[in-house]
């Protein structure tokens, strides 16, 4: 009668291999949390760079009364340095000036330039955010987007677009003209 009880006690007391089984169960969850946290942090850093890039290109343009085509190209090219160390080939920038008519009812594109994208057609209607425009005034609009593709798990998580838009009044004049 002692024999079955002794065997059961020895079996219950034996811990050989339990740690290995627990580690094998916990490892995939731990790796998923580690990689997911890293991807989230990377996406957050890129989102912040997109916001800073939007601010930079819009601010640099709004500081002038007139910009040349080469100056706009230089401003747009400088955005790749703002995005560093992230890949700027996924970056799209549309830099435009929009003007609201004297009645304050219609906003149209005065000029538009782009990096890795399509410029807005001049004279086309532009939908402003509520309260953003004033009658008879011009705004410099910076629109930046970044096609974010996760480094890990891209087969499970789809690519997403991180974007920001900023409206700024021209600082030294009522409009910013493009020459050359």
C-alpha positions as CSV (number, residue, x, y, z in Angstrom):
1,X,0.0,0.0,0.0
2,X,2.9,2.4,0.6
3,X,4.2,1.9,-2.9
4,X,1.6,3.9,-4.9
5,X,1.7,6.7,-2.4
6,X,5.5,6.9,-2.5
7,X,5.5,7.0,-6.3
8,X,2.9,9.8,-6.3
9,X,4.9,11.8,-3.7
10,X,8.1,11.4,-5.7
11,X,6.3,12.4,-8.9
12,X,4.8,15.5,-7.3
13,X,8.1,16.6,-5.8
14,X,10.1,16.2,-9.1
15,X,10.7,19.6,-10.8
16,X,13.0,18.5,-13.6
17,X,11.9,20.1,-16.9
18,X,9.2,22.3,-15.4
19,X,11.3,25.4,-15.8
20,X,12.0,24.6,-19.4
21,X,8.3,24.0,-20.2
22,X,7.4,27.3,-18.4
23,X,10.1,29.2,-20.4
24,X,8.8,27.7,-23.7
25,X,5.3,28.8,-22.9
26,X,6.3,32.4,-21.8
27,X,9.0,33.1,-24.5
28,X,6.6,33.7,-27.4
29,X,4.5,36.1,-25.4
30,X,7.6,38.0,-24.1
31,X,9.0,38.3,-27.7
32,X,5.7,39.6,-29.0
33,X,5.6,42.2,-26.3
34,X,9.2,43.2,-26.9
35,X,8.9,43.5,-30.6
36,X,5.5,45.2,-30.4
37,X,6.9,47.7,-28.0
38,X,9.8,48.4,-30.2
39,X,7.6,48.9,-33.3
40,X,5.2,51.1,-31.4
41,X,8.2,53.3,-30.2
42,X,9.5,53.5,-33.8
43,X,6.1,54.5,-35.2
44,X,5.8,57.1,-32.4
45,X,9.3,58.5,-33.3
46,X,8.4,58.7,-37.0
47,X,5.1,60.4,-36.2
48,X,7.0,63.0,-34.2
49,X,9.4,63.5,-37.1
50,X,6.5,64.0,-39.5
51,X,5.1,66.7,-37.2
52,X,8.5,68.5,-37.0
53,X,8.9,68.2,-40.8
54,X,5.5,69.7,-41.4
55,X,6.3,72.6,-39.0
56,X,9.7,73.1,-40.6
57,X,8.7,73.3,-44.3
58,X,5.6,75.5,-43.6
59,X,7.5,77.8,-41.3
60,X,10.5,78.3,-43.6
61,X,8.1,79.1,-46.5
62,X,5.9,81.5,-44.5
63,X,9.0,83.6,-43.5
64,X,9.4,85.0,-47.0
65,X,7.6,87.5,-49.2
66,X,8.9,85.7,-52.4
67,X,10.4,82.3,-52.8
68,X,12.1,81.0,-55.9
69,X,11.7,77.5,-57.3
70,X,15.2,76.6,-56.2
71,X,14.5,77.8,-52.7
72,X,11.3,75.7,-52.5
73,X,13.3,72.7,-53.8
74,X,15.9,73.4,-51.1
75,X,13.3,73.6,-48.4
76,X,11.7,70.3,-49.5
77,X,15.1,68.6,-49.8
78,X,16.0,69.8,-46.3
79,X,13.0,67.9,-45.0
80,X,14.9,64.7,-45.6
81,X,17.5,65.8,-43.0
82,X,14.7,66.6,-40.5
83,X,13.4,63.0,-41.0
84,X,16.9,61.5,-40.4
85,X,17.6,58.8,-39.4
86,X,14.4,57.4,-40.9
87,X,14.1,56.6,-44.6
88,X,12.8,59.7,-46.5
89,X,11.8,57.7,-49.6
90,X,8.5,57.0,-47.8
91,X,7.9,60.7,-47.2
92,X,5.5,62.8,-49.2
93,X,5.2,66.6,-48.9
94,X,2.8,68.9,-50.5
95,X,3.6,72.6,-49.8
96,X,0.9,75.1,-51.0
97,X,-0.5,78.6,-50.7
98,X,-4.2,78.8,-50.5
99,X,-6.3,82.0,-50.7
100,X,-9.8,82.7,-49.4
101,X,-12.0,85.0,-51.4
102,X,-13.2,88.3,-50.1
103,X,-16.5,86.8,-49.1
104,X,-14.8,84.1,-47.1
105,X,-16.7,81.3,-48.9
106,X,-14.3,79.8,-51.3
107,X,-10.6,78.9,-50.8
108,X,-8.5,78.1,-53.9
109,X,-4.9,76.9,-54.4
110,X,-2.6,79.8,-55.5
111,X,0.5,77.6,-56.0
112,X,1.6,74.1,-54.9
113,X,4.9,72.2,-55.0
114,X,5.7,68.7,-53.8
115,X,8.3,66.2,-52.9
116,X,7.6,62.5,-53.8
117,X,3.9,63.3,-54.6
118,X,1.4,65.2,-56.7
119,X,1.0,69.0,-56.4
120,X,-2.4,70.4,-56.0
121,X,-3.7,72.0,-59.2
122,X,-3.5,75.8,-59.2
123,X,-7.0,77.4,-59.0
124,X,-8.6,74.2,-57.6
125,X,-10.8,74.4,-54.6
126,X,-9.2,73.6,-51.2
127,X,-11.2,72.5,-48.2
128,X,-10.0,74.4,-45.1
129,X,-10.6,73.2,-41.6
130,X,-13.4,75.0,-39.9
131,X,-12.2,78.4,-38.7
132,X,-8.8,78.2,-40.3
133,X,-9.2,80.8,-43.0
134,X,-10.1,84.5,-43.0
135,X,-11.8,86.3,-45.8
136,X,-9.3,87.7,-48.3
137,X,-6.3,86.1,-46.6
138,X,-3.7,83.6,-47.8
139,X,-2.3,80.6,-45.9
140,X,0.7,78.5,-46.4
141,X,-0.3,74.9,-46.1
142,X,2.1,72.1,-45.3
143,X,0.9,68.5,-45.7
144,X,3.3,65.7,-44.9
145,X,2.6,62.0,-44.9
146,X,4.8,59.0,-44.3
147,X,4.1,55.4,-45.4
148,X,5.1,53.5,-42.3
149,X,5.8,49.8,-42.8
150,X,6.6,47.8,-39.6
151,X,10.0,46.1,-39.5
152,X,8.6,43.1,-37.8
153,X,5.3,41.5,-38.4
154,X,4.5,43.3,-41.6
155,X,2.6,40.2,-42.8
156,X,0.3,40.6,-39.8
157,X,0.1,44.4,-39.4
158,X,-0.7,46.5,-42.5
159,X,1.3,49.5,-43.5
160,X,-0.2,52.8,-42.2
161,X,0.1,56.4,-43.2
162,X,1.3,58.9,-40.6
163,X,0.3,62.4,-41.6
164,X,0.1,65.9,-40.4
165,X,-1.2,69.2,-41.9
166,X,-0.3,72.7,-40.7
167,X,-1.7,76.1,-41.8
168,X,0.4,79.2,-41.3
169,X,-0.1,82.9,-42.2
170,X,2.6,84.5,-44.2
171,X,4.7,86.5,-41.8
172,X,6.1,89.4,-43.8
173,X,3.4,90.0,-46.3
174,X,-0.2,88.9,-47.1
175,X,1.0,86.3,-49.6
176,X,4.2,84.4,-50.5
177,X,4.8,84.7,-54.3
178,X,6.8,82.1,-56.3
179,X,9.3,83.4,-58.8
180,X,11.7,81.8,-61.2
